[in-house]
Structure formats: structure tokens, C-alpha cells
């Protein structure tokens, strides 16, 4: 029997242990690895080539949605099941736009979680009932062009760091680029998103689920 290869991503060790314990009860599922953050998740998803990535959304350093975008961009065959405590409209729609193949709140952990993994592995997409209701109501909005998709990976990095309060000099040090390059990325991303100051950048990042207050 070919097992479903799963990569577990969550910044809380206890949550990962709980997920691993649940998955370990099922003979058709194999845990191939785990990650505690978005950047590590992207690296391990490429190295381990799992069938399913169980991805927490709210994580430090790189949010789960951005990690999902990068994983799907580099390997569209990998399925991503977004796992979160936030069961609201913006998180659900942002998750789908990011390329998530499934969405389930942490409160649904159990047999429904296992069913979601199996269904996604068989080729389907899974939405928890509350998420499905949101998608049905907002299907027209989902089809609209999202200017965030036009940002480069580096511009997204800069956007997140700006919204977290880092200065251009600090961002340059974190990303190992020059300060003038940071300024260039900032100008381009703000133009693409039609943002005019740091306050608008922060509001946009919160709305997109890139950071949480």
C-alpha cells in the first residue's frame, strides 16, 4: 500500500506532536518531516516532496500563506492543507488565493482532519463547511485580479518586514541586500499595491493575513 506522505508545519511543538500522534494512528499515512516556520517549510517541501503539507497559517518569520505560495510556485503537485485557529472570511479567501488546496480550523482536528488529507490525496480539494459557505458567497471576488500576485518574492519579503516595523537598514541586514535596494523594492511594491505610507502598508498586511495584531 502506497502511503500518503505528509509534512507537518506549525510553530508550536505541542501542536506538531498532537498532529503527528493523530496521523500516526493511521497506517495509510506517513509523516516524512516537520517544520516550525514558513521558510523551513518551503525548503523541506522541496527536499522531501511530500504529497500533503499540513500548513499552519500564523507563524513568525514567514506566514503560512506566503510559504504556501512559494511551495505551489515551485512544485504545484504538492497539496497544501491550511490549518488555523482563525475561521474568518479574509483568512479563508487569502488562503485559497495563496494556492491552498484545503482549509480546516484546528477545532476540527480528528477524523474530519484525516478525511480531508485522504480526499486531497485522491485529487480533490477540501473546505470545512464554514469555509465553503464563504467561498460560495464570494466566488466573484475570487476571480478578480489580486495585485499582490504581481509582487516578486523579494518585494513580498520587504512588505512583510516593513509592516512588522523594521527600518530600511534593518531590512537590508536581514535580507543581505543594500539599503538602496530595499528602498527600490519598497517603492515598487507600494506602487503595485497603490499604497502611500507605512500605515497603509500595515493595514494591507493585516488584511492579507501577512501579519496579525
C-alpha positions in Angstrom: 0.0 0.0 0.0 1.4 3.4 -1.0 1.2 5.7 2.0 0.3 9.4 2.0 3.4 11.3 2.7 2.8 14.3 5.0 4.9 17.3 6.1 3.7 18.9 9.3 4.3 22.7 9.7 3.4 24.6 12.9 5.5 26.9 15.1 4.3 25.2 18.3 6.0 21.9 19.2 3.0 20.7 21.1 0.7 21.2 18.1 3.1 19.3 15.9 3.3 16.5 18.4 -0.5 16.3 18.5 -0.8 16.2 14.8 1.9 13.6 14.5 0.2 11.5 17.1 -3.1 11.7 15.3 -1.6 10.8 11.9 0.4 8.0 13.4 -2.8 6.2 14.2 -3.5 5.6 10.5 -1.5 3.0 8.6 -2.0 4.7 5.2 -0.3 8.0 6.3 3.4 8.5 6.8 5.0 11.6 8.4 8.0 12.4 6.3 9.1 15.5 8.3 8.1 18.6 10.2 8.9 22.3 10.2 8.5 25.1 12.7 8.3 28.0 10.3 7.4 29.1 6.8 11.0 29.3 5.4 11.9 25.9 6.7 8.6 24.5 5.3 9.5 25.7 1.8 12.9 24.1 2.0 11.6 20.8 3.3 8.7 20.7 0.9 11.2 20.8 -2.0 13.7 18.3 -0.3 11.1 15.8 0.8 8.5 16.1 -1.9 5.5 15.2 0.4 2.0 14.5 -1.0 0.4 16.8 1.6 1.7 19.7 3.6 -0.3 20.5 6.7 0.4 24.2 7.0 -0.3 26.5 9.9 -1.2 30.0 8.8 0.0 32.2 11.7 3.7 31.7 12.2 6.7 34.0 12.8 9.4 34.8 10.2 7.2 33.7 7.3 3.5 33.3 7.4 1.9 30.0 6.2 0.2 31.8 3.3 3.4 33.1 1.8 5.1 29.7 2.4 2.2 28.1 0.5 2.6 30.5 -2.4 6.3 29.6 -2.7 5.7 25.9 -2.4 3.0 25.8 -5.0 5.0 28.0 -7.4 8.0 25.6 -7.2 6.0 22.4 -7.1 2.3 22.7 -8.0 1.8 18.9 -7.4 2.2 19.3 -3.6 -1.2 19.7 -1.9 -1.4 22.1 1.0 -4.0 21.8 3.8 -4.2 25.1 5.6 -4.7 24.7 9.4 -5.6 27.7 11.5 -7.3 28.9 14.6 -8.8 31.8 12.5 -12.2 30.8 10.9 -12.9 34.1 9.2 -13.6 35.4 5.7 -10.3 37.1 5.0 -8.2 34.2 6.1 -10.2 31.7 4.1 -10.2 33.8 0.9 -6.5 34.7 1.3 -5.7 31.0 1.8 -7.4 30.0 -1.4 -5.8 32.8 -3.3 -2.4 31.6 -2.0 -2.9 28.2 -3.6 -4.2 26.2 -0.6 -5.9 23.0 -1.7 -7.8 22.6 1.6 -8.8 24.7 4.6 -9.7 23.4 8.1 -9.8 25.0 11.5 -7.8 23.5 14.4 -11.1 22.9 16.2 -11.9 20.3 13.6 -8.9 18.1 14.4 -9.9 14.4 14.4 -11.5 12.1 11.8 -12.5 15.0 9.7 -8.9 16.1 9.5 -7.9 12.6 8.4 -10.7 12.6 5.8 -9.5 15.9 4.4 -6.0 14.5 3.9 -7.3 11.4 2.2 -9.7 13.3 0.0 -7.0 15.8 -1.1 -4.6 13.0 -1.8 -7.2 11.4 -4.1 -7.2 14.5 -6.2 -9.9 16.7 -4.5 -9.9 19.9 -2.6 -11.3 20.2 0.8 -13.1 23.1 2.5 -14.5 23.0 6.0 -18.3 23.8 5.9 -17.9 27.4 7.1 -15.1 28.0 4.6 -17.3 26.5 1.8 -20.1 29.0 2.7 -17.7 31.9 2.4 -16.4 30.7 -1.0 -20.0 30.4 -2.3 -20.8 33.9 -1.2 -17.7 35.4 -2.6 -16.9 33.4 -5.8 -17.0 36.6 -7.9 -14.4 38.2 -5.7 -12.1 35.2 -6.0 -12.0 35.6 -9.8 -10.8 39.2 -9.6 -7.1 40.0 -10.2 -5.1 40.4 -7.0 -2.3 42.9 -7.3 -0.4 41.0 -4.6 0.2 38.3 -7.2 2.3 40.7 -9.2 4.8 41.2 -6.4 8.1 39.4 -6.6 9.2 37.1 -3.8 11.7 39.8 -2.6 9.0 42.5 -2.7 6.8 40.3 -0.5 9.7 39.8 2.0 10.2 43.6 2.2 6.4 44.2 2.5 6.2 41.9 5.5 9.3 43.3 7.2 8.1 46.9 6.7 4.7 46.0 8.2 6.5 44.5 11.2 8.2 47.8 11.9 11.7 47.2 10.5 13.6 50.1 9.1 15.2 50.0 5.6 18.6 49.5 7.2 17.4 46.6 9.3 15.6 45.0 6.4 18.8 45.3 4.3 20.7 43.5 7.0 18.1 40.7 7.4 17.9 40.1 3.6 21.6 40.6 2.9 21.0 43.3 0.3 21.8 47.0 0.2 19.7 49.7 1.7 19.1 51.3 -1.6 17.9 48.0 -3.0 15.4 47.9 -0.1 14.2 51.4 -0.9 13.7 50.3 -4.6 11.7 47.3 -3.6 9.6 49.4 -1.3 8.8 51.9 -3.9 7.8 49.3 -6.5 5.6 47.3 -4.1 3.8 50.4 -2.9 3.2 51.4 -6.4 1.9 48.0 -7.4 -0.5 47.9 -4.4 -1.4 51.6 -4.6 -0.2 52.2 -1.0 1.2 55.6 0.0 2.7 55.3 3.5 3.7 52.8 6.2 0.3 53.0 7.9 -1.4 51.8 4.7 1.2 49.1 4.3 0.5 47.8 7.8 -3.3 47.8 7.2 -2.8 46.0 4.0 -0.6 43.3 5.6 -3.1 42.7 8.3 -6.0 42.4 5.8 -4.0 40.0 3.7 -3.2 37.9 6.8 0.6 38.5 6.4 0.8 39.7 10.0 -1.6 39.7 13.0 -2.1 42.3 15.6 
